[in-house]
Amino acid sequence: MTRKEKQRLEYLAQTFKALSHPARLWIVEFILDGERCVHELVEGLDLNFSTVSQHLSVLKQAGIIEDDKRGKNVYYRIKADCMKTLIGCLEEGIRKSRYEDGIT
């Protein structure tokens, strides 16, 4: 493996790691249809503001989301356009696997 390949795979691993928490996946799915204010995310997750902020920071560092501050509010939106396709693809694979294994 070349140094460039290793670095590319490390970036990909960081992205998948960012998606590996249920709260972060919920955030991504919640904002797939459009940007959301941080307060909507806090309310939807029923977590405190600092915990949600930490999750948002991980997603932002991974290049999955971006933010836009407007006055006192911060809005988040998907930066990686492939997220909806990626999640759908993974869910389809899970459904097929569960069907083949006889799990419903």
Beta strands, then each sheet from edge to edge (+ up, - down):
strand 1: 36-37
strand 2: 65-70
strand 3: 73-78
sheet 1: 1+ 3- 2+
end
